[in-house]
Every structure is written in structure tokens, then in C-alpha cells.
Amino acid sequence: MDFRIGDDERELADGVRAMVAGRLPLEHVRAAEGAERAIAADDWAALGETGVFALTLPEPAGTGLGLADAVVVFEELGRALVPGPLVGTFLAANAGVVEGAAEGRAQVGLFCGGPGPILVEHLASLDGLLVLPAYDRGSTPRLLAPPPDAAGATRVGAPLDPLTPLWHLESLPAGEPVADAGARMMRDGSLLTAALQVGHAVEVLDLAVAYAKERHQFGQPIGAFQAVKHICADMLVRAEVARAGVQAAACLAEAPDVAASEAEAAGCTAADMVDRAVMGAKLLADEAALANARAAIQVHGGMGFTWEVPLHLHLKRARVLATSFGTGAELAAAVSVFA
């Protein structure tokens, strides 16, 4: 099984990057900071027209690509800080449970349940809400369509990520079960969230390297200093290891014969083998995104702590994504079972 990026995947990434740069440049995205709708309907429709939410649907409804291609696309979305319920809409589109999700005419949120308060992202923009009870791959997802009314919920005044508006609800209605989709939604949602995290890890690395080249001190770029070189080298290693883990897990999920062969050698089931790869990839990606964002802020020095430099947005979004589909402690405990 070859999980290396080829020319087709590079062209796909370049195309998505060009679309996002033209339609959703950073200054356009940041104009919605603090708003209750993080992305305009026409911008969301542009993502749908590009095929972001229908990547793995068969033609003519979708583009007929695989999960390995989807993680390449979502990495680019993470790099560009594209806001909105990207993963939930993708899952709803591929399950065919919300009309218009695949085309970008609907936004579908995602709530991974568990202990603690009920916090729902982007509630004012949603046409549906997928509920996955806690971190349980055997659970049955529920669909709330329409979702709870934002007017009846309490909006969080200062969410961690200013581009991820948040509402607190006292309870959620029962909703309709989405049959035979629990394991797939957990798998795909985990991988796409991990791909977003890889995008954050790679982008902050690029920002740090660019700054280290242009910022001069003692008559030379700070990138010439060994301490800064080591920080950037560590960032590169974390990003590449996470990227390889995510791409390998996506390829394994699409190759049941390979998963079965590896499972036989490991003495477990093929589903367990895929679960281990996916959870490990998510764990690596979360760690890379968070550690790289902190390191990039360190490379920038005092500039790294300012609101104008977007590093804090990558760090905050990475922290938000790290709470979906299992926290670091939950993922590490789950992966350890397979050791």
C-alpha cells in the first residue's frame, strides 16, 4: 500500500488552495471575527460548488474520490483557517441525511457528546445537527433537523476561537437515528478533523520559517541561530509525522484487504486495525497542531502574541478541534489497548 502524495493529489491541493486564496483570503475570513455567523452563505456555497463536501460521493452526485483525497483537501482548509461546520457537513452529505449539504446549500453541525455542558458550534448557521454520543464507535448517531433554535440557547460571549461561535444548551432533543453510520462517521470525522489539524501544523511552520528569514538581529536573520533552527526543525518533524499518519490511516481505511492482512498478523480484527490507525493519526495531528502553534509564537517573539499575527487563531482553532472525536487522554488510552 502506497500512501505517498502523488501528482494528482498535489494538483488537487493546489486547486483547493487557489480557490480558498481567491474566495476566502485571511483578511476576508477575519472580517467575521466575533460574529454569530463565521462564514457567509455564498462563501459556503462556493465550497460546495468546488466539491468539498461531496468528495467521496460517487459521480454524478459527487467527485468520486476517496478518503485519502479528502484528507488532502481538508488539510488545505485547515491551513487557510476556513471556518464553519466543515466536518459535520461532509459527514451529513456522505450519509445523504440533509438535503443540500453536498452542494453547500446547508450547514450541518456536529456535537460529540460526553460529560460536561452541551456546547454547540455555529448554531445560528445550522440546518441540521449530528449528535455522536461520547467517544463510542459503536453508537448510533442522531440527526436533529431542524437543529435547536439559537434564540433559545445562550450564546457564549467570548469563545476560545473568535471564528467558532458557540452556544450553550440545557438539553438536546432526541432526534432521528442515523442507522448503520456510527463507525463510519467516527472514522471519517476523526480523519478529517486530524487533516484540519495537520493544516494548522504546516501553516504555522511556514509562518515561523518565513519570519525567521526576514527578522534580523545582531546583523543576521534569526533563522541563522541554532536555537531557532532547532525549533523549526522540530516543527517540521511533528508536521510530517502527523501528515504521514493521517494519510496512512486514510489509505488503510480504504483498503480492507490490507487491513485484514495486517489484522491477522497482529491478532486483531480489521476494524480494530483501522481504529488504531485513525485514533493514532488524530492523536499525532492534535499534538502537532498545538505544539507547532506554540513554537511558532516563540519564534515570532513579542510579535507572536499580538492579535494581528494569525498564530493565535491557529492555536485556538487547534485547541477547539482537539476536543472533537476524543481528547488526547481518551485517544492515548484507546490506542494503548491495542499495544
C-alpha positions in Angstrom: 0.0 0.0 0.0 1.5 3.3 -1.1 0.2 6.3 0.9 2.6 8.9 -0.6 1.2 12.0 -2.2 1.2 11.8 -6.0 0.8 14.3 -8.8 -3.0 14.0 -8.7 -3.2 14.8 -5.0 -0.8 17.7 -5.4 -2.9 19.2 -8.2 -6.0 18.7 -6.0 -4.3 20.5 -3.1 -3.1 23.3 -5.4 -6.6 23.8 -6.8 -8.2 24.0 -3.4 -5.5 26.3 -2.2 -6.0 28.6 -5.2 -9.8 28.6 -4.7 -9.5 29.4 -1.0 -6.9 32.1 -1.6 -9.2 33.8 -4.1 -12.5 33.4 -2.3 -11.6 33.2 1.4 -8.3 35.0 1.9 -7.3 35.6 5.5 -8.5 39.2 5.7 -11.9 38.1 4.4 -12.2 35.3 6.9 -11.1 37.6 9.8 -13.7 40.1 9.0 -16.2 37.7 10.7 -14.3 37.5 14.0 -16.8 37.6 16.9 -19.8 37.4 14.6 -22.5 34.8 15.2 -22.1 33.6 11.6 -18.5 32.8 10.9 -18.9 32.3 7.1 -21.4 33.8 4.6 -23.8 31.6 2.8 -22.3 32.5 -0.6 -18.8 31.6 0.6 -20.2 28.3 1.9 -21.9 27.7 -1.4 -18.5 28.3 -3.1 -17.0 25.4 -1.1 -19.9 23.2 -2.1 -19.5 24.1 -5.8 -15.8 23.2 -5.5 -16.9 19.8 -4.3 -15.5 20.0 -0.8 -18.5 18.2 0.8 -19.1 15.7 -2.0 -15.6 14.5 -2.5 -16.3 10.8 -1.7 -19.8 10.6 -3.2 -19.9 8.7 -6.5 -20.4 10.5 -9.7 -22.5 12.3 -10.8 -23.6 13.4 -7.3 -20.0 13.9 -6.2 -16.5 13.7 -7.5 -15.9 10.0 -6.9 -12.7 10.5 -5.0 -11.5 8.6 -1.9 -10.9 9.4 1.7 -7.2 9.8 1.1 -8.1 12.6 -1.3 -10.5 14.2 1.2 -7.8 14.5 3.9 -5.6 16.4 1.3 -8.4 18.8 0.7 -9.2 19.3 4.4 -5.5 19.9 5.2 -5.7 22.9 2.8 -8.9 24.1 4.6 -7.1 24.0 7.9 -4.1 25.9 6.5 -6.4 28.7 5.4 -8.4 28.8 8.7 -11.6 28.3 6.8 -14.4 28.5 9.4 -17.7 26.7 9.7 -19.0 23.2 10.3 -16.9 21.6 7.7 -16.7 18.1 9.1 -20.3 17.8 10.1 -21.5 19.0 6.7 -19.2 16.5 5.0 -20.5 13.6 7.1 -24.1 14.6 6.5 -23.5 14.9 2.8 -22.0 11.5 2.5 -24.7 9.9 4.6 -27.3 11.7 2.5 -29.3 12.8 5.5 -29.5 16.6 4.9 -30.7 17.9 1.6 -28.3 20.5 0.1 -25.3 19.5 2.3 -23.3 18.1 -0.6 -23.9 21.2 -2.7 -23.1 23.7 0.0 -26.7 24.9 0.4 -26.9 23.6 4.0 -24.6 23.6 7.0 -24.7 20.7 9.4 -23.0 20.9 12.8 -21.5 18.2 14.9 -21.8 17.6 18.6 -19.6 14.8 20.2 -21.4 14.2 23.5 -19.9 13.4 26.8 -19.7 14.7 30.3 -19.9 18.4 30.8 -22.0 21.2 29.3 -23.7 21.0 25.9 -21.8 23.4 23.7 -22.8 23.6 20.0 -20.7 25.5 17.5 -22.1 27.6 14.7 -25.7 27.1 15.9 -27.1 30.2 14.2 -26.0 29.0 10.8 -27.0 25.3 11.1 -29.7 23.5 9.0 -29.0 20.3 11.0 -27.0 18.9 13.9 -25.4 15.5 14.0 -25.0 14.1 17.6 -22.4 11.4 18.2 -22.7 10.2 21.8 -19.4 10.5 23.5 -16.4 8.7 22.0 -18.1 5.5 21.1 -17.6 4.0 17.7 -20.5 1.6 18.2 -23.0 4.3 19.0 -25.8 5.3 16.7 -25.6 9.0 15.5 -28.7 11.1 15.8 -29.7 13.9 13.4 -31.6 17.0 14.7 -33.1 18.6 11.6 -34.0 21.3 12.2 -31.5 21.9 14.9 -32.3 23.6 18.2 -33.2 27.3 17.9 -30.3 29.5 18.6 -32.7 32.0 20.1 -33.5 29.6 22.9 -29.8 28.9 23.7 -27.2 31.0 25.5 -24.5 32.3 23.2 -21.0 32.2 24.7 -19.8 35.8 24.8 -16.1 35.1 24.3 -15.5 31.7 22.8 -11.9 30.4 22.7 -11.8 30.7 18.9 -13.3 34.0 17.6 -14.1 32.3 14.3 -16.0 29.5 16.1 -19.2 31.0 17.6 -20.5 28.8 20.4 -23.9 28.3 22.2 -24.7 26.6 25.4 -27.9 24.5 25.6 -29.5 22.9 28.6 -30.6 19.8 26.7 -30.9 18.3 23.2 -34.0 16.7 21.7 -33.9 13.0 20.8 -33.6 13.5 17.1 -33.7 10.7 14.5 -31.2 7.9 14.5 -28.8 7.6 11.5 -28.8 3.9 11.1 -25.6 1.9 10.2 -23.4 5.1 10.2 -21.8 5.3 13.6 -18.5 3.6 12.9 -18.0 5.3 9.6 -18.9 8.7 10.9 -16.5 8.3 13.8 -13.8 7.1 11.4 -14.3 9.8 8.7 -14.9 12.6 11.2 -11.7 11.7 13.1 -9.6 11.6 10.0 -11.0 14.9 8.5 -10.5 16.7 11.9 -7.0 15.3 12.0 -6.4 16.6 8.5 -7.5 20.1 9.5 -5.0 19.9 12.4 -2.2 18.9 10.0 -3.1 22.0 8.0 -2.7 24.2 11.1 0.6 22.5 12.0 2.0 23.0 8.5 0.8 26.6 8.1 2.3 27.8 11.4 5.6 26.1 10.4 5.6 28.1 7.2 4.8 31.3 9.0 7.6 30.7 11.5 10.2 29.9 8.8 9.2 33.0 6.8 9.6 35.2 9.9 12.9 33.6 10.9 14.2 34.5 7.4 13.1 38.2 7.4 13.6 39.1 11.1 17.2 40.3 11.7 19.0 40.6 14.9 22.8 41.2 15.5 23.2 41.8 11.8 21.7 38.5 10.6 18.4 36.6 10.2 17.3 35.0 13.4 16.9 31.8 11.4 20.7 31.6 11.3 20.8 31.0 15.1 21.0 27.4 16.1 18.2 27.6 18.8 15.7 28.9 16.2 16.8 26.3 13.7 16.1 23.5 16.2 12.7 24.9 16.9 11.8 25.0 13.2 13.3 21.5 12.6 11.2 20.0 15.5 8.1 21.7 14.0 8.8 20.1 10.6 9.2 16.7 12.1 6.0 16.9 14.0 4.1 18.1 10.9 5.4 15.5 8.6 4.9 12.6 11.1 1.3 13.7 11.6 0.7 14.1 7.9 2.1 10.6 7.2 -0.1 9.2 10.0 -3.3 10.8 8.7 -2.6 9.8 5.0 -1.7 6.2 6.0 -4.8 5.9 8.1 -7.0 7.2 5.3 -5.4 4.7 2.8 -5.8 1.8 5.3 -9.5 2.7 5.8 -10.0 2.4 2.0 -8.1 -0.9 1.7 -10.0 -3.6 3.6 -7.8 -6.4 2.2 -4.7 -4.7 3.6 -6.4 -4.0 6.9 -7.4 -7.7 7.1 -3.9 -8.9 6.3 -2.3 -6.6 9.0 -5.0 -7.5 11.5 -4.3 -11.2 11.0 -0.6 -10.7 11.7 -1.5 -8.5 14.8 -4.1 -10.9 16.1 -7.0 -8.5 16.0 -9.9 -7.6 13.7 -9.6 -5.4 10.6 -11.9 -2.9 12.2 -9.6 -2.7 15.2 -6.6 -2.2 12.9 -8.3 0.7 11.2 -9.5 2.2 14.5 -5.9 2.1 15.9 -4.6 3.9 12.8 -7.3 6.5 12.9 -7.0 7.2 16.6 -3.2 7.3 16.4 -3.4 9.7 13.5 -5.8 12.0 15.3 -3.6 12.0 18.4 -0.4 12.8 16.4 -2.2 15.6 14.5 -3.6 17.2 17.6 -0.2 17.2 19.3 1.5 18.6 16.1 -1.0 21.4 15.7 -0.8 22.6 19.3 2.9 22.2 19.8 3.7 23.8 16.4 1.4 26.8 17.1 3.1 27.4 20.5 6.6 27.0 18.9 5.7 29.4 16.1 4.6 32.0 18.6 8.0 31.6 20.3 9.9 32.1 17.1 8.0 35.3 16.5 8.9 36.6 20.0 6.8 39.5 21.1 5.1 39.8 17.7 3.7 36.3 18.2 1.4 37.4 21.0 -0.3 40.2 19.0 -3.8 39.9 17.6 -2.7 41.0 14.2 -0.4 37.9 13.7 -2.7 35.0 12.9 -0.8 32.4 15.0 -3.2 32.7 17.9 -6.1 31.8 15.6 -4.4 28.6 14.6 -3.6 27.8 18.2 -7.2 28.5 19.3 -8.7 26.5 16.4 -6.4 23.6 17.1 -7.5 23.6 20.8 -11.1 23.5 19.7 -10.6 20.7 17.2 -8.6 18.7 19.8 -11.8 18.3 21.8 -13.7 16.6 19.0 -13.6 12.8 18.4 -11.7 12.2 21.6 -9.4 14.2 23.7 -5.7 13.4 23.9 -6.1 11.4 27.1 -9.1 9.4 25.6 -7.2 8.7 22.4 -4.0 7.7 24.1 -5.9 5.3 26.4 -7.8 3.8 23.4 -4.6 3.3 21.4 -2.9 1.7 24.4 -5.4 -1.1 24.3 -4.0 -2.3 21.0 -0.4 -2.2 22.1 
